[in-house]
């Protein structure tokens, strides 16, 4: 598995796979196409189907300015390795292609080339499964977060501290902004109002409303193109910050404990990324919000004193109870149902952690089995349910307007 630096990325929304990844690809191709008179960019499959709602065309064109760019949309054509394919072509004055590159945006801002080789740094973790980590921990007595420092070095804590600072900043910004989110859906921001209402509630409703407001704040920042952290994606970026911020407020955890929880949650996300997918275009929203819930549930269980097996159990439940969740954004925007899903998943993550902590950590279905099931479920989904805005809620909403 690669470094957590490849999982947690600070960047601009609204989508890690449809905005952030394509922009990274454009920046890389720009270095090869500095003499181009014109650049042609072809978006395939899911990138084309929901690219306008995700601002994909703006993300890929901006790095080439002032060189003219032509965007070609091919929503019905899917390249062989992933639904999120794109091709860059550099053209000379006669319109002849002088250079080209085909790649894939595979989720979380990560890229893959035509040979199936992922970008990013080297493999730094020797683990291929959660079971391997559990067995290693049984023999060594290490906590989950300790394997992050062991394999990434102490400098990873500086990086994760920056990640946590960016997450908190997104919550704070999102709670103080009101108005309507960009796009044709005209969705009003709710985080500020939910937080205000929470102060007039008590007990369970106060805590739930606070959690909702934190998740909404980040998700609304993402939907408006603000700066957020992929955890593991932009579309699911509200879950982990909300849970960690909520628990820090409730129990006064210091930042160093929060950062260790981020490390544990990152390992959980990395395992899914290695053995399945975090791309909504490939496996549906179970790979985005479902994985975010698993990460946050495991992180919460660690913060609240759970054993490594209780952490694994919490993560397993977080993903298991999102199995089959489709990616069906109305209009191709990361707004409906995406923003609400972040809020609900944040509460579910805390519930999963509580459930696991009440147990001794023993259970029947393992985290690794749920990851494999999620991948198989995603492959069985029709394309309309995998970030094409052609099925599910997106289809029903469109039909309602006809």
Secondary structure as UniProt FT lines:
FT   HELIX           4..6
FT   STRAND          10..12
FT   HELIX           16..20
FT   HELIX           21..32
FT   TURN            34..35
FT   STRAND          38..44
FT   HELIX           45..49
FT   TURN            51..55
FT   HELIX           56..62
FT   TURN            63..66
FT   STRAND          68..74
FT   TURN            75..76
FT   TURN            80..81
FT   STRAND          85..91
FT   TURN            93..94
FT   STRAND          97..107
FT   TURN            108..109
FT   STRAND          110..113
FT   TURN            114..115
FT   HELIX           130..140
FT   HELIX           144..152
FT   TURN            154..155
FT   HELIX           156..176
FT   TURN            184..185
FT   HELIX           191..198
FT   TURN            199..200
FT   HELIX           203..223
FT   TURN            224..225
FT   STRAND          227..229
FT   TURN            235..236
FT   HELIX           237..251
FT   HELIX           255..275
FT   HELIX           280..283
FT   HELIX           285..287
FT   HELIX           289..303
FT   TURN            304..305
FT   HELIX           308..320
FT   TURN            321..324
FT   HELIX           330..332
FT   TURN            336..337
FT   HELIX           338..358
FT   HELIX           367..380
FT   HELIX           383..385
FT   HELIX           392..401
//
